[in-house]
Amino acid sequence: ALVVPSFARRPEQKVSCLSAEGDKPFSDNSLVTGHSLGEQNEKDAAYGLRGNEDGNKFKNYGERMALAEICCQLLFGFMVYFIIVSKYPQLNDAQPSSLAVELQKENEVMALCKVSGPNCILSCCCEGPRAAHTFHSVGVMNYWPSLVLMTLLPCCTLWCMNSNTDLNAKLGGERRGLCMGCLCACCCSCCVIAQ
């Protein structure tokens, strides 16, 4: 019988492969492994490949962990706002200090090594609230929308803020180009946040 690979057939096409008259049909995977359909189903069930309860445990676990991380970031963001951000002065039109200008001259990785310990830890562990605090204090975006955006779409938000706003200029540096801003936001977002 002619075997058509799964990528070459149309979805409505049914392919039946019989090894001999009366044998059970092989599944696509069994053609490679040489097992009958019954043996292949047993192996798939043993490894959680057929959507049984064991196979779904890992998927559900990943979804729950992602949801837990989002909830923790937002909860911590609420606490940060009421404990720190609401009492922290905004930069407005003030000139950045010489230390801030020096930090902005460094590349992002070196800047992470030169910031204070608490800033470094918050930049690595609580990116959303830390970046939202900076955006709010500099005046490029309000705290709440930036917290939500940094929690749900951190790389995109950070890239847009560094490449499309005057955030870096207000902090004593220069606006990042689109390519460099994207690279830094995606590869070392905690470094960009700390800087």
C-alpha positions in Angstrom: 0.0 0.0 0.0 1.1 3.6 -0.7 1.9 5.5 2.5 1.4 9.3 2.3 3.3 11.3 5.0 1.1 13.3 7.4 2.5 16.6 6.2 1.7 15.8 2.6 -1.9 14.8 2.9 -5.0 17.0 3.2 -6.8 16.9 6.6 -9.8 15.2 5.1 -7.7 12.4 3.6 -7.7 9.1 5.5 -4.7 6.9 5.1 -4.9 3.2 5.9 -1.8 1.1 6.0 -2.2 -2.7 6.4 0.8 -4.9 6.7 -1.1 -8.1 5.7 -4.7 -9.1 5.3 -6.6 -9.0 8.6 -3.9 -7.1 10.6 -4.7 -4.1 12.6 -3.8 -0.8 10.9 -0.6 1.0 12.0 -0.7 4.5 13.4 1.7 7.1 11.9 4.1 6.7 14.8 4.0 2.9 14.6 5.3 3.0 11.0 8.5 4.3 12.4 8.7 2.0 15.5 7.3 -1.1 13.8 4.7 -1.8 16.5 1.1 -2.7 15.9 -1.6 -0.1 16.8 -2.5 -1.9 20.0 1.2 -1.9 21.2 1.6 1.7 20.2 -1.5 2.8 22.1 -0.2 1.0 25.2 3.2 2.8 24.9 1.5 6.2 24.3 -0.7 5.8 27.3 2.3 4.8 29.4 4.2 7.9 28.4 1.2 10.2 28.7 0.9 10.9 25.0 -2.8 10.2 24.5 -4.2 13.0 26.7 -4.9 10.8 29.7 -4.9 12.2 33.2 -1.1 11.7 33.6 -0.3 13.6 30.4 -2.5 16.5 31.4 -0.9 16.9 34.8 2.2 18.6 33.4 0.1 21.0 31.2 -2.1 21.9 34.1 0.9 22.4 36.4 2.5 24.8 34.0 -0.7 26.8 33.6 -1.2 27.0 37.3 2.4 28.1 37.8 2.1 30.9 35.2 -1.1 32.1 36.9 0.5 32.0 40.3 3.5 34.0 39.1 1.1 36.7 37.6 -0.9 36.8 40.8 2.3 37.1 42.9 3.6 39.9 40.7 0.3 41.9 40.9 0.0 41.3 44.7 3.6 42.4 45.3 2.9 45.4 43.0 0.0 46.5 45.1 2.2 46.3 48.3 5.0 48.2 46.6 2.7 50.9 45.5 1.3 51.6 49.0 4.6 51.1 50.8 7.0 52.8 48.4 5.6 54.3 45.2 2.9 56.5 46.8 5.6 58.1 49.0 8.3 58.3 46.4 8.9 61.7 44.7 8.5 62.0 40.9 11.4 63.1 38.8 9.4 65.7 36.9 11.9 68.2 35.3 14.7 67.6 37.7 18.2 66.9 36.2 19.6 63.5 36.8 22.5 63.1 39.2 26.1 62.5 38.0 25.8 58.9 39.3 22.7 58.3 37.2 24.4 59.7 34.1 27.4 57.4 34.8 25.2 54.4 35.2 23.4 55.2 31.9 26.7 55.2 30.1 27.4 51.6 31.1 26.0 48.7 29.1 23.0 46.9 30.7 24.9 43.9 32.2 27.6 46.1 33.8 24.8 48.4 35.2 23.2 45.5 36.9 26.5 44.9 38.8 26.7 48.6 39.8 23.3 49.2 41.3 22.4 48.8 44.9 21.7 45.3 46.3 17.9 45.9 46.9 17.5 47.4 43.4 19.4 44.4 41.9 17.3 41.8 43.7 14.0 43.6 42.8 15.1 43.9 39.2 15.7 40.2 39.0 12.9 38.8 41.1 10.1 41.4 40.8 10.5 42.9 37.4 7.0 44.2 36.9 6.7 46.3 40.1 10.3 47.5 39.9 9.9 48.7 36.3 6.5 50.2 36.9 8.0 52.2 39.8 10.6 53.6 37.4 8.1 54.4 34.6 5.9 56.1 37.2 8.6 58.1 38.9 10.1 59.3 35.6 6.6 60.2 34.3 6.5 58.2 31.1 3.5 56.0 32.3 1.3 55.7 35.3 2.1 52.9 37.8 -1.0 50.8 37.4 -1.0 50.3 33.6 2.7 49.8 33.6 2.4 47.2 36.3 -0.2 45.2 34.4 1.8 45.5 31.1 5.1 44.6 32.7 3.4 41.6 34.4 1.7 40.3 31.3 4.0 41.4 28.5 7.4 42.3 30.1 9.7 42.2 27.1 7.4 44.1 24.7 6.7 46.8 27.3 10.3 47.2 28.2 11.3 47.4 24.6 8.7 50.0 23.8 9.7 52.1 26.8 13.4 52.0 26.1 13.1 52.5 22.3 10.0 54.7 21.9 9.9 57.1 24.9 12.2 59.6 26.5 12.7 57.3 29.6 16.5 56.9 29.2 16.9 60.6 28.4 15.2 61.6 31.6 17.4 59.2 33.5 20.6 60.7 32.0 21.2 58.4 29.0 20.2 58.1 25.4 17.2 56.4 23.8 18.0 52.9 22.6 17.6 51.9 19.0 14.8 49.5 18.0 17.1 46.5 17.4 19.4 47.0 20.5 16.3 47.8 22.6 14.6 44.6 21.5 17.8 42.5 22.1 18.3 43.9 25.6 14.7 43.6 26.6 14.4 40.0 25.5 17.8 38.7 26.6 18.5 40.6 29.8 15.3 42.4 30.9 16.4 42.5 34.6 19.6 44.3 33.5 17.6 46.9 31.6 15.2 47.4 34.6 18.1 47.8 37.0 19.8 50.4 34.8 
